[in-house]
Amino acid sequence: MLRIRNLDAGYGKLRVLKNISLHVKRGEIVTMIGANGAGKSTLLHTIIGLIRPMRGELSFLGQACDRIPVGRIVASGCALVPEGRQVFASMSVEENLLLGGYVLQKEKGKAAVQKELARQYALFPRLKERSRQLAGTLSGGEQQMLAMARALMSRPKLVMMDEPSTGLAPLIIRDIFAIIGQLRAEGNTVLLIEQNARAALTIADRGYVLEVGKIIVQGAAADLLTNSDVQRAYLGREKIE
């Protein structure tokens, strides 16, 4: 579904990502773990088209996507749940969700958007309870759920999530990861960027470890959980409550 080969990317002349190669197959959860500043968010921004690659190949669903606008990448079926939620604070929960359904409405009409809205409310019942509430008044966990549901409103083929557990209480983190697992069970494909390495590897099929812009380890998630170097660097104090 997603294939990246020998990718370099960054900001101006600053090269953040160095010779990145990875792939994501349909129906997988693939996680990228690493410390702050490793380049994880830069990778997602490059895939979605916010950053242009310096070199390398990037394809989605068999089509090169390294030189096309963000809107076309989203319309092709790739959605991003950004770090820090980035909900529209002065708009209601439902208005945020309807914005997420813009591409779907353009292609399938209002009836399809309403059907998808009902599906998201079933997946995130707390959002249905707060559908008329301003997004800026939600708790951090509720805003994360809203950001996820908003991305899913476009019926994406690939959902990319950037640090969904950041700043959340352990019980909320557990709920968020349970929902991510449910998305995979329903046939969705997820590329998950996380600092909470143990939680991410516990639900993922495969994983990559990014360090200073380079992939240093990759493999089955179960193998990474038992890898001594990964344990020492990223798993020492983390656990899912």
C-alpha positions as CSV (number, residue, x, y, z in Angstrom):
1,M,0.0,0.0,0.0
2,L,2.7,2.5,1.0
3,R,6.3,2.1,-0.2
4,I,9.2,4.4,0.6
5,R,12.7,3.8,-0.9
6,N,15.9,5.7,-0.1
7,L,14.1,8.8,1.1
8,D,15.8,12.0,2.2
9,A,13.7,14.9,3.5
10,G,13.9,17.9,5.8
11,Y,13.6,21.6,6.0
12,G,15.5,23.9,3.6
13,K,19.0,22.6,3.5
14,L,18.6,20.6,6.8
15,R,18.3,16.9,6.0
16,V,16.3,15.3,8.8
17,L,15.5,11.9,7.2
18,K,18.4,10.0,5.7
19,N,18.0,7.1,3.3
20,I,14.6,5.9,4.7
21,S,13.1,2.7,3.2
22,L,10.0,1.1,4.6
23,H,6.6,-0.3,3.5
24,V,3.1,-0.8,4.9
25,K,0.9,-3.6,3.6
26,R,-2.9,-3.4,3.5
27,G,-4.5,-4.4,6.8
28,E,-1.3,-3.9,8.9
29,I,-0.5,-1.8,11.9
30,V,3.1,-0.6,11.4
31,T,4.7,1.5,14.1
32,M,7.7,3.8,14.0
33,I,9.2,4.4,17.4
34,G,12.0,6.8,18.4
35,A,13.0,9.6,20.7
36,N,11.9,13.2,20.3
37,G,13.7,14.8,17.3
38,A,14.3,11.5,15.6
39,G,12.3,12.6,12.5
40,K,9.1,10.7,13.1
41,S,6.7,13.6,12.4
42,T,8.9,14.7,9.5
43,L,8.3,11.3,7.9
44,L,4.5,11.7,8.2
45,H,4.5,15.2,6.9
46,T,6.6,14.0,3.9
47,I,4.2,11.2,3.1
48,I,1.1,13.5,3.3
49,G,2.8,16.1,1.0
50,L,3.5,18.9,3.5
51,I,7.3,18.4,2.9
52,R,8.8,17.6,-0.5
53,P,11.5,14.9,-0.5
54,M,15.0,15.8,-1.3
55,R,15.5,12.5,-3.0
56,G,14.1,9.0,-3.1
57,E,10.9,7.3,-4.0
58,L,7.5,7.5,-2.3
59,S,4.4,5.7,-3.6
60,F,0.9,5.1,-2.3
61,L,-1.4,2.4,-3.8
62,G,1.2,1.9,-6.6
63,Q,1.3,5.6,-7.6
64,A,4.1,8.0,-7.0
65,C,3.0,10.7,-4.6
66,D,6.2,12.6,-3.9
67,R,5.2,15.6,-6.1
68,I,1.5,15.9,-5.8
69,P,-0.6,18.3,-3.6
70,V,-1.8,17.4,-0.1
71,G,-5.4,17.5,-1.2
72,R,-4.9,14.9,-3.9
73,I,-3.0,12.6,-1.5
74,V,-5.9,12.9,1.0
75,A,-8.4,12.3,-1.7
76,S,-6.5,9.2,-2.8
77,G,-7.1,7.7,0.7
78,C,-4.4,8.8,3.0
79,A,-5.3,10.6,6.2
80,L,-3.2,12.1,9.1
81,V,-4.1,12.4,12.7
82,P,-1.7,15.2,13.7
83,E,0.4,15.4,16.8
84,G,-1.3,17.7,19.4
85,R,-4.8,16.9,18.1
86,Q,-5.2,20.3,16.3
87,V,-9.0,20.3,16.5
88,F,-10.9,23.4,15.6
89,A,-11.6,24.7,19.1
90,S,-14.3,27.2,18.3
91,M,-16.4,24.7,16.3
92,S,-18.6,21.9,17.7
93,V,-17.6,18.3,17.7
94,E,-20.0,17.5,14.9
95,E,-18.7,20.5,12.8
96,N,-15.2,19.2,13.1
97,L,-16.3,15.7,12.0
98,L,-18.2,17.2,9.0
99,L,-15.1,19.0,7.9
100,G,-13.3,15.7,8.0
101,G,-16.0,14.3,5.6
102,Y,-15.4,17.0,3.0
103,V,-13.6,14.7,0.5
104,L,-16.3,12.0,1.1
105,Q,-19.1,14.4,0.4
106,K,-17.5,15.7,-2.7
107,E,-17.2,12.1,-4.1
108,K,-20.2,10.3,-2.6
109,G,-22.7,13.0,-1.4
110,K,-24.3,14.1,1.9
111,A,-25.9,10.7,2.5
112,A,-22.5,9.0,2.6
113,V,-21.2,11.6,5.1
114,Q,-24.2,11.1,7.4
115,K,-23.6,7.3,7.2
116,E,-20.0,7.8,8.1
117,L,-20.9,10.2,10.9
118,A,-23.1,7.6,12.4
119,R,-20.3,5.0,12.2
120,Q,-17.8,7.3,14.0
121,Y,-20.4,8.0,16.7
122,A,-20.7,4.2,17.2
123,L,-16.9,3.9,17.4
124,F,-16.6,6.9,19.7
125,P,-19.8,7.1,21.7
126,R,-18.4,9.9,23.9
127,L,-18.3,12.1,20.8
128,K,-21.9,11.5,20.1
129,E,-22.7,12.6,23.7
130,R,-20.8,15.8,23.1
131,S,-21.7,16.4,19.4
132,R,-22.9,20.0,20.0
133,Q,-20.1,20.9,22.5
134,L,-17.2,23.1,21.4
135,A,-14.2,21.1,20.6
136,G,-11.9,23.4,22.6
137,T,-13.8,22.5,25.8
138,L,-13.2,18.7,25.5
139,S,-10.7,16.9,27.6
140,G,-7.4,15.9,26.1
141,G,-8.6,12.3,25.6
142,E,-11.8,13.4,24.0
143,Q,-9.9,15.8,21.6
144,Q,-7.7,12.9,20.6
145,M,-10.8,10.8,19.8
146,L,-12.2,13.7,17.8
147,A,-8.9,14.0,15.8
148,M,-9.0,10.3,15.1
149,A,-12.7,10.3,14.1
150,R,-12.2,13.4,11.9
151,A,-9.5,11.6,10.0
152,L,-11.6,8.5,9.6
153,M,-14.5,10.6,8.2
154,S,-12.8,10.5,4.8
155,R,-12.9,6.7,4.7
156,P,-9.1,6.5,4.3
157,K,-7.3,3.4,3.1
158,L,-4.3,4.4,5.3
159,V,-4.6,6.2,8.6
160,M,-1.4,7.8,9.9
161,M,-1.3,8.7,13.6
162,D,1.3,11.0,15.1
163,E,1.8,10.4,18.9
164,P,-1.8,9.7,19.8
165,S,-0.9,9.0,23.5
166,T,1.0,12.2,24.2
167,G,-0.2,14.0,27.3
168,L,-3.0,11.5,28.2
169,A,-3.7,9.6,31.4
170,P,-2.9,5.9,31.4
171,L,-6.6,4.8,31.3
172,I,-7.2,7.0,28.3
173,I,-4.1,5.7,26.6
174,R,-5.5,2.2,27.0
175,D,-8.8,3.2,25.4
176,I,-7.0,4.9,22.5
177,F,-4.9,1.9,21.8
178,A,-7.9,-0.4,22.0
179,I,-9.6,1.7,19.4
180,I,-6.5,1.5,17.1
181,G,-6.6,-2.3,17.5
182,Q,-10.3,-2.3,16.6
183,L,-9.6,-0.3,13.5
184,R,-7.2,-3.0,12.3
185,A,-9.8,-5.7,13.1
186,E,-12.2,-3.8,10.8
187,G,-9.7,-4.0,8.0
188,N,-8.1,-0.5,8.3
189,T,-4.4,0.1,7.7
190,V,-2.5,2.1,10.3
191,L,0.9,3.8,10.4
192,L,1.5,4.6,14.0
193,I,4.2,7.1,15.2
194,E,4.7,6.7,19.0
195,Q,7.1,7.4,21.9
196,N,5.2,4.9,24.0
197,A,7.1,2.1,22.4
198,R,5.8,-0.8,24.5
199,A,2.1,0.1,23.8
200,A,2.8,0.6,20.1
201,L,4.7,-2.6,19.7
202,T,2.1,-4.6,21.6
203,I,-0.6,-3.9,19.1
204,A,1.5,-3.5,15.9
205,D,2.4,-6.2,13.3
206,R,5.7,-4.7,12.4
207,G,7.9,-1.9,13.6
208,Y,10.8,0.4,12.7
209,V,13.1,2.2,15.1
210,L,14.1,5.7,14.0
211,E,17.2,7.3,15.5
212,V,18.6,10.7,14.3
213,G,16.8,10.4,11.0
214,K,17.9,6.8,10.2
215,I,16.1,3.5,10.6
216,I,18.4,1.4,12.8
217,V,16.2,-1.6,13.5
218,Q,13.2,-3.1,11.9
219,G,11.2,-6.3,12.1
220,A,8.1,-8.1,13.6
221,A,6.8,-6.2,16.5
222,A,7.0,-9.2,18.8
223,D,10.7,-9.5,17.9
224,L,11.4,-5.8,18.7
225,L,9.7,-6.2,22.1
226,T,12.3,-8.8,23.0
227,N,15.3,-7.1,21.3
228,S,17.8,-6.2,24.0
229,D,18.9,-2.9,22.3
230,V,15.3,-1.8,21.9
231,Q,14.4,-2.8,25.4
232,R,17.4,-0.9,26.8
233,A,16.7,2.3,24.8
234,Y,12.9,2.5,24.6
235,L,11.1,0.0,26.8
236,G,12.8,0.4,30.2
237,R,10.0,2.2,32.1
238,E,7.0,2.0,29.9
239,K,4.0,-0.2,30.4
240,I,0.3,-0.2,29.5
241,E,-1.8,0.1,32.6
